[in-house]
Amino acid sequence: MCGILAVLGCSDDSQAKRVRVLELSRRLKHRGPDWSGLHQYGDCFLAHQRLAIIDPASGDQPLYNEDKTIIVTVNGEIYNHEELRSQLSDHKFRTGSDCEVIAHLYEEHGENFVDMLDGIFSFVLLDARDHSFLVARDAIGVTPLYIGWGIDGSIWISSEMKGLNDDCEHFELFPPGHLYSSKEGGFKRWYNPPWYSESIPSVPYDPLVLRKAFEDAVIKRLMTDVPFGVLLSGGLDSSLVAAVTVRHLAGTKAAKQWGTQLHSFCVGLEGSPDLKAAKEVANYLGTVHHEFHFTVQDGIDAIEDVIYHIETYDVTTIRASTPMFLMSRKIKALGVKMVISGEGSDEIFGGYLYFHKAPDKEEFHRETCHKIKALHQYDCLRANKATSAWGLEARVPFLDKEFIHVAMSIDPEWKMIKPDLGRIEKWVLRKAFDDEEIPYLPKHILYRQKEQFSDGVGYSWIDGLKAHAEEHVTDRMMLNAKRIYPHNTPTTKEAYHYRMIFERFFPQNSARVTVPGGPSVACSTAKAIEWDSQWSNNLDPSGRAALGVHVSAYDPQVPTASAGKGPAKITHKKPRMVEVAAPSLTIQT
């Protein structure tokens, strides 16, 4: 992932303004440590911090058309760029960058080309011929993007909030699947799939169609000119990503450059469920497996950095982002620049444990639609920013545009959890890869119960966070929480602790309203809490809050940390975060 920053139509085009834009762009350098670029055209500035994945030698940005009248700064990967290039035979390309097609597609099709892009992207395009500009964000919001307005009438675009929060009068999330046109003067949704209207689909379930769609999504994400691997927690989603990658890696350009043996990465507290399961899957698939241990204190020490980089105070996201943040640093230190990850499956297939209580297929389907639409504020935010903090790119095949279309067209009756029929959560996905002749995974892995990432790294991780918050937030502070934080008032000491840190970094009102709120149990929406009367008394985003579903569910009688004394104080005398039994990364040339 790269970092982009644009200031469009500012009243000051002086050298001092250029210096300021460069200064703000450097706040995004962690996203793109390989090269920096800045293009100024009159009162418009387009800046770029590059993480080089495709064509590292010549793909520096901003990118241009033939006569440099179209200027583009892009954060993204365009997986069908070779096919698109073949349709642009009359155009001359300057680089091998996959993103250069954007400038030439605009020349050919105007603003109506965005849906032709198969990939993840955020870009700003400046047309010097008429001084207009176009901004767009990918369908689901895998790449982060913010838009702001200056008091001088300028419009600001940034990959992260920290690039514009100090210089804009107001700013907000740029909505996924939308474009912003200066010609039209506002937003327009370019991504309009059938599921977006939340109408109930009726296509019969075909396991082979679903399997093929996912394999295609993984294969296209093997496009890379740099070393890569997979994130492997040992759960269903990451294990399927690894299994499909192993099966299709040989014969790819990536395999010719870097070898056919896949590298896999896992993080957890010592003895955690994920570490054990991931090692078993890695041994089964024959990957070169790298296992990282961290202690609760390692995670607690990183919380401030995590909140600064992830730009949220959402409890679920911070819990899960911290281990990923620590792991990403280790992965980058091994020389890896891209990883493939399993985000998005639970939203598409109703994989969270609270879906056990969905009353009917209509409610089930609507909840999956709501979850997918909100991904850019939760798991996409985490996966992108926790890795980009260290100049590592995460690719997510479950959020492939075509795969989502196939999966969300299935009659949701097939996705419903029906224990009497042997259908656990995500049964349709498990069944699609339950191949008796050439198994993708061992049966007990293929049918392992869902663990949320923040739980799977070790249950004492969340318990330790609650204990830490108990030490820093008093009961008196909680009594005044609604007056101190009237928007998204924190209801637990853990949430209050994160909110204090967030507000130190991002004190603007615009910043606090970019973070979603509302009650949740086991990552549900507020609406889904109505599915079970017990849940309203046990609001916690951990999967263990799904009382009567999770095999390690919380005791419903145990109060949370905010309701009195929290868990006993945890003292950690263990070594700092270390890599355990991780072979050295060898790159075949």
Salt bridges, closest charged atoms under 4 A:
GLU23 OE2 - ARG20 NH1 2.96
ASP34 OD2 - LYS337 NZ 2.70
ASP43 OD1 - HIS131 NE2 2.93
ASP60 OD1 - ARG50 NH1 3.05
GLU66 OE2 - HIS91 ND1 3.29
GLU66 OE1 - HIS104 ND1 3.53
GLU77 OE1 - ARG395 NH2 3.46
GLU100 OE2 - HIS104 NE2 3.59
GLU107 OE1 - HIS91 ND1 3.31
GLU107 OE1 - HIS104 ND1 3.38
GLU108 OE2 - HIS91 NE2 2.64
ASP115 OD1 - LYS401 NZ 3.16
ASP118 OD2 - LYS220 NZ 2.72
ASP127 OD1 - ARG129 NE 3.01
ASP130 OD2 - LYS183 NZ 3.54
GLU160 OE1 - HIS30 NE2 3.09
GLU160 OE2 - ARG31 NH1 2.98
GLU160 OE1 - LYS162 NZ 2.61
ASP166 OD2 - ARG27 NH1 3.05
ASP167 OD1 - ARG20 NH2 2.50
GLU172 OE1 - HIS170 NE2 2.88
GLU198 OE1 - HIS370 NE2 3.15
GLU198 OE2 - LYS373 NZ 2.90
GLU215 OE2 - HIS248 NE2 3.26
ASP216 OD2 - LYS212 NZ 2.84
ASP225 OD1 - LYS253 NZ 3.18
ASP237 OD2 - LYS426 NZ 2.86
ASP274 OD1 - ARG448 NH2 3.64
GLU280 OE2 - HIS444 NE2 2.38
GLU291 OE1 - LYS279 NZ 3.65
GLU291 OE2 - HIS293 NE2 2.89
ASP298 OD1 - ARG576 NH2 3.10
ASP301 OD2 - ARG576 NH2 3.05
GLU304 OE1 - ARG504 NH2 2.67
GLU311 OE2 - LYS162 NZ 2.88
GLU311 OE1 - LYS385 NZ 2.65
GLU343 OE2 - ARG382 NH1 2.93
ASP346 OD1 - LYS426 NZ 2.71
ASP346 OD2 - LYS450 NZ 2.54
GLU363 OE2 - ARG366 NH2 3.52
ASP379 OD2 - ARG382 NH2 3.39
GLU393 OE2 - ARG395 NE 2.68
ASP400 OD1 - LYS220 NZ 2.99
ASP400 OD1 - ARG221 NH1 3.09
ASP411 OD1 - LYS361 NZ 3.23
GLU413 OE2 - LYS418 NZ 2.26
GLU425 OE1 - HIS356 NE2 2.81
GLU425 OE2 - ARG430 NH2 3.71
ASP434 OD1 - LYS443 NZ 2.65
ASP435 OD2 - ARG211 NH1 3.32
GLU436 OE2 - LYS443 NZ 2.87
GLU451 OE1 - HIS550 NE2 3.25
ASP455 OD1 - ARG544 NE 3.82
ASP463 OD1 - ARG544 NH2 3.67
GLU470 OE2 - LYS493 NZ 3.00
ASP475 OD1 - LYS493 NZ 2.62
GLU494 OE1 - ARG319 NH2 2.75
GLU503 OE2 - ARG499 NE 2.93
GLU503 OE1 - ARG512 NH2 2.78
GLU530 OE1 - LYS527 NZ 3.12
ASP532 OD2 - LYS357 NZ 2.33
ASP540 OD1 - ARG319 NH1 2.99
ASP540 OD2 - LYS466 NZ 3.17
GLU579 OE2 - HIS290 ND1 3.38
